[in-house]
Amino acid sequence: MTERPRRAAVLGHPIGHSKSPMLHRAAYQYLGFNCTYDSLDVPEEDAAAFAASLRVPDPAEPQWAGLSVTMPLKSALLPAMDRLTATAADLQVLNTVTFEYTGAGVVLTGHNTDVAGIVNALRHAGARSTPRVVILGAGGTACAAVAAAGRLGAASVTVCARRFPARENGTAAVADVGRRTGTALELRPWTDAAALCADADVVISTLPPYGADALADALAAAPRAVAGPGAVLLDVAYNPWPSSIARVWTAQGGRIVPGLEMLLYQAVEQVRLFAGGKFRDENAVTNVMCDAVGAPRR
């Protein structure tokens, strides 16, 4: 019997820069998973209408296997979900949607694989156990970084926000995630960022491209910007790469993890969810995805 084709996509606005199609298509080809993967530009104001369209399947189109979700839709799609996994509920941010087709209709489940992406990227980089973690930024990815720090058994977690004190969907949301995940954290103003980075074992920059450039200049001028040769910087922005802060971190003797690593590891978890029983040999899947974007094999 011929396998029924499926489809998947990454949603966001803008979306043309996304490397997710290259990652997913390489994995699907390796797995023999008969599924397309496209990029769909969906502005935030269209999120509700797009979600509603998912509940009226087009019989001429393959059924959805899943959706990858990026900005600005990670919170906008929450109200459209029928279920949330525990991690997505704790963060109130999703980056993945899976589909269950039943006699009663389509059941949408929101997941968050960003946490696993951050944890696995940092572990692969050799981040210290019980690290002192500093998180730059207070948006949706910072919420995932807080949960990831908790999973790493962080000795301390400090969030440095460019807008301080709390504001709607800002530092207050990050603090709520800390409470829901049992991760104790401290909120500090942006003016403390350079000094905090100098004492951190792990720094996670969740800022958009160029968002940490001024901080990079401050670190470059500091006599000691990195805690030591084992200190790790994960910069989730991967275009352009290396970023200014990544260049300074390397020059000061620290280790860097490009955002592409986080994207890679969170995508592996998405492929596991979308491909279901077709998924096998995680290491091989990871390596074919590395090859697709020119990243070093694991």
C-alpha positions as CSV (number, residue, x, y, z in Angstrom):
1,M,0.0,0.0,0.0
2,T,1.3,3.5,-0.9
3,E,2.0,5.6,2.1
4,R,-0.3,8.6,2.4
5,P,1.6,11.8,1.9
6,R,1.7,14.3,4.7
7,R,2.7,18.0,4.9
8,A,4.4,20.3,7.4
9,A,5.6,23.9,7.5
10,V,7.3,26.6,9.5
11,L,5.1,29.7,10.2
12,G,6.3,33.2,11.0
13,H,6.7,36.7,9.8
14,P,9.1,37.3,8.1
15,I,10.0,33.7,7.3
16,G,12.2,33.8,4.2
17,H,15.4,33.5,6.3
18,S,14.4,30.3,8.1
19,K,16.7,27.3,7.8
20,S,14.0,25.0,9.1
21,P,13.0,23.7,5.6
22,M,16.5,22.5,4.9
23,L,16.7,20.8,8.3
24,H,13.4,19.0,8.1
25,R,13.6,18.0,4.4
26,A,17.0,16.4,5.0
27,A,15.6,14.4,8.0
28,Y,12.5,13.3,6.1
29,Q,14.5,12.1,3.2
30,Y,16.7,10.1,5.5
31,L,13.7,8.6,7.3
32,G,11.8,7.9,4.2
33,F,9.0,10.0,5.6
34,N,6.6,11.1,2.8
35,C,6.1,14.6,3.9
36,T,6.6,18.0,2.3
37,Y,7.9,21.0,4.4
38,D,7.3,24.6,3.4
39,S,7.6,28.2,4.7
40,L,4.4,30.1,5.3
41,D,4.4,33.8,6.0
42,V,1.7,34.4,8.6
43,P,1.6,37.9,10.2
44,E,0.4,37.9,13.9
45,E,-2.9,39.6,13.0
46,D,-3.7,36.6,10.7
47,A,-2.9,33.9,13.4
48,A,-6.5,33.3,14.5
49,A,-7.8,32.9,10.9
50,F,-4.9,30.6,9.9
51,A,-5.5,28.4,13.0
52,A,-9.3,28.2,12.2
53,S,-8.4,27.1,8.6
54,L,-6.5,24.1,10.1
55,R,-9.8,22.7,11.5
56,V,-11.4,22.5,8.0
57,P,-9.1,20.0,6.2
58,D,-9.0,20.3,2.4
59,P,-9.7,16.8,1.0
60,A,-7.5,17.7,-2.0
61,E,-4.4,18.4,0.3
62,P,-2.4,15.9,2.4
63,Q,-3.1,16.0,6.1
64,W,-0.8,18.0,8.3
65,A,1.9,16.2,10.2
66,G,2.9,19.3,12.2
67,L,3.9,23.0,12.2
68,S,7.0,24.7,13.4
69,V,6.2,28.1,14.8
70,T,8.5,31.1,15.1
71,M,8.1,34.8,15.9
72,P,5.7,36.5,16.2
73,L,3.3,33.6,16.6
74,K,4.7,31.7,19.5
75,S,2.2,33.2,21.9
76,A,-0.4,34.3,19.3
77,L,-1.3,30.6,18.5
78,L,-1.8,29.6,22.1
79,P,-5.6,30.3,22.3
80,A,-6.1,28.1,19.2
81,M,-4.7,25.0,20.8
82,D,-6.9,22.2,22.2
83,R,-4.1,20.9,24.4
84,L,-0.7,22.1,25.6
85,T,2.2,20.0,26.8
86,A,3.4,20.7,30.3
87,T,6.4,22.6,29.0
88,A,4.4,24.8,26.7
89,A,1.9,25.4,29.5
90,D,4.6,26.4,31.9
91,L,6.2,28.8,29.4
92,Q,2.9,30.0,27.8
93,V,4.9,29.9,24.6
94,L,4.8,27.2,21.9
95,N,7.0,26.5,18.9
96,T,5.5,23.3,17.6
97,V,1.9,22.2,16.7
98,T,1.0,18.5,16.2
99,F,-2.3,17.2,14.7
100,E,-4.6,14.3,15.7
101,Y,-7.3,13.6,13.2
102,T,-10.4,12.0,14.9
103,G,-13.9,11.4,13.9
104,A,-14.9,14.5,15.8
105,G,-12.4,16.7,14.0
106,V,-8.8,17.9,14.3
107,V,-7.1,18.1,17.8
108,L,-4.3,20.6,17.9
109,T,-1.5,20.2,20.5
110,G,1.0,22.9,21.3
111,H,4.6,21.9,22.3
112,N,7.8,23.7,23.1
113,T,11.0,22.1,21.8
114,D,13.1,25.2,22.3
115,V,13.9,24.1,25.9
116,A,15.4,20.8,24.7
117,G,17.2,22.7,21.9
118,I,18.9,25.0,24.4
119,V,19.8,22.2,26.8
120,N,21.2,19.9,24.2
121,A,23.2,22.6,22.5
122,L,24.8,23.7,25.8
123,R,25.5,20.1,26.8
124,H,27.1,19.4,23.4
125,A,29.3,22.5,24.0
126,G,30.5,21.1,27.3
127,A,28.8,23.6,29.6
128,R,29.7,23.1,33.2
129,S,27.4,21.2,35.6
130,T,25.4,23.5,38.0
131,P,26.4,26.6,36.0
132,R,25.8,30.2,36.9
133,V,23.5,31.3,34.1
134,V,22.9,34.8,32.7
135,I,20.0,35.3,30.2
136,L,20.0,38.4,28.0
137,G,16.5,39.5,27.1
138,A,13.1,38.8,28.5
139,G,11.0,37.6,25.5
140,G,9.6,34.2,24.6
141,T,13.0,32.6,24.0
142,A,14.2,33.9,27.3
143,C,11.3,32.0,28.9
144,A,12.6,28.8,27.3
145,A,16.1,29.7,28.5
146,V,14.9,30.0,32.1
147,A,13.3,26.5,31.9
148,A,16.5,25.2,30.2
149,A,18.6,26.6,33.0
150,G,16.4,24.8,35.5
151,R,16.9,21.5,33.6
152,L,20.7,22.0,33.7
153,G,20.6,22.4,37.5
154,A,21.8,25.9,37.4
155,A,23.4,27.2,40.6
156,S,21.9,30.7,39.8
157,V,19.8,32.2,37.0
158,T,19.9,36.0,36.3
159,V,17.8,37.6,33.6
160,C,19.0,40.9,32.3
161,A,16.2,42.8,30.5
162,R,16.7,45.8,28.2
163,R,13.4,47.2,29.5
164,F,13.2,47.1,33.2
165,P,11.3,46.8,35.5
166,A,8.4,44.5,34.5
167,R,6.2,45.3,31.6
168,E,3.4,43.4,29.9
169,N,4.7,40.2,28.2
170,G,8.2,41.2,29.4
171,T,10.1,40.5,32.6
172,A,6.9,39.6,34.4
173,A,6.3,36.7,32.0
174,V,9.9,35.5,32.6
175,A,9.4,35.7,36.4
176,D,6.2,33.7,36.0
177,V,8.0,31.0,34.1
178,G,10.6,30.8,36.9
179,R,7.8,30.2,39.4
180,R,5.9,27.6,37.4
181,T,9.1,25.6,36.6
182,G,10.5,26.0,40.1
183,T,13.6,27.8,38.8
184,A,14.7,30.6,41.1
185,L,15.9,33.6,39.2
186,E,16.9,37.2,39.7
187,L,15.9,40.1,37.5
188,R,18.5,42.8,36.8
189,P,18.6,45.9,34.7
190,W,20.5,46.0,31.4
191,T,23.1,48.3,32.8
192,D,24.4,45.3,34.9
193,A,24.7,43.1,31.9
194,A,28.5,43.4,31.2
195,A,29.5,42.8,34.8
196,L,27.1,39.8,35.1
197,C,28.5,38.2,31.9
198,A,32.0,38.4,33.4
199,D,31.0,36.1,36.3
200,A,28.8,33.7,34.3
201,D,29.5,30.1,33.4
202,V,26.8,30.2,30.7
203,V,25.4,33.3,28.9
204,I,22.3,32.8,26.7
205,S,21.6,35.8,24.5
206,T,18.0,35.7,23.3
207,L,18.1,39.0,21.6
208,P,17.4,39.6,17.9
209,P,20.2,40.0,15.4
210,Y,22.4,43.0,16.3
211,G,20.5,43.4,19.6
212,A,23.7,42.7,21.7
213,D,26.1,44.8,19.6
214,A,26.3,47.6,22.2
215,L,26.9,45.0,24.9
216,A,29.6,43.5,22.8
217,D,31.4,46.8,22.6
218,A,31.3,47.1,26.4
219,L,32.7,43.6,26.8
220,A,35.5,44.3,24.4
221,A,36.5,47.3,26.5
222,A,36.3,45.5,29.8
223,P,39.5,44.1,31.3
224,R,37.8,40.8,32.0
225,A,34.6,40.0,30.0
226,V,34.6,36.2,30.3
227,A,34.6,34.2,33.5
228,G,37.2,31.8,32.1
229,P,38.0,29.4,29.2
230,G,35.1,27.1,30.1
231,A,32.5,29.9,29.9
232,V,29.9,29.3,27.2
233,L,27.9,31.9,25.2
234,L,24.8,30.7,23.3
235,D,23.6,33.4,20.9
236,V,20.3,32.3,19.5
237,A,20.6,34.8,16.6
238,Y,22.4,32.9,13.8
239,N,22.3,35.5,11.0
240,P,24.7,37.2,10.6
241,W,27.2,34.8,12.2
242,P,29.5,35.3,14.0
243,S,27.6,38.0,15.8
244,S,29.6,40.9,17.4
245,I,29.1,39.4,20.9
246,A,30.3,36.0,19.7
247,R,33.5,37.5,18.2
248,V,34.2,39.3,21.5
249,W,33.5,36.2,23.6
250,T,35.9,34.1,21.5
251,A,38.6,36.8,21.6
252,Q,38.3,36.8,25.4
253,G,38.8,33.1,25.6
254,G,35.3,31.8,26.0
255,R,33.4,29.1,24.0
256,I,30.5,30.0,21.7
257,V,27.5,28.1,20.6
258,P,25.8,29.5,17.4
259,G,22.0,29.8,17.4
260,L,22.0,27.3,14.6
261,E,22.9,24.6,17.2
262,M,19.8,25.4,19.2
263,L,17.7,25.4,16.0
264,L,19.2,22.1,15.0
265,Y,18.4,20.3,18.3
266,Q,14.9,21.7,18.7
267,A,14.2,20.6,15.1
268,V,15.3,17.1,15.9
269,E,12.6,17.0,18.5
270,Q,10.1,18.3,16.0
271,V,11.0,15.7,13.5
272,R,10.5,13.0,16.2
273,L,7.0,14.4,16.8
274,F,6.0,14.8,13.2
275,A,7.4,11.5,11.8
276,G,6.1,9.3,14.7
277,G,7.0,5.7,14.2
278,K,9.2,6.6,11.2
279,F,11.7,8.2,13.5
280,R,14.8,6.2,14.2
281,D,18.5,6.6,15.0
282,E,18.6,10.1,16.5
283,N,22.3,10.5,15.9
284,A,22.0,9.8,12.2
285,V,19.1,12.1,11.9
286,T,21.0,14.9,13.6
287,N,24.0,14.4,11.3
288,V,22.0,14.5,8.1
289,M,20.5,17.7,9.4
290,C,23.9,19.1,10.2
291,D,25.0,18.3,6.6
292,A,22.0,20.2,5.3
293,V,23.0,23.5,6.8
294,G,26.8,23.0,6.8
295,A,27.2,22.5,10.5
296,P,29.8,20.1,12.0
297,R,28.6,16.6,12.5
298,R,28.0,15.5,16.1
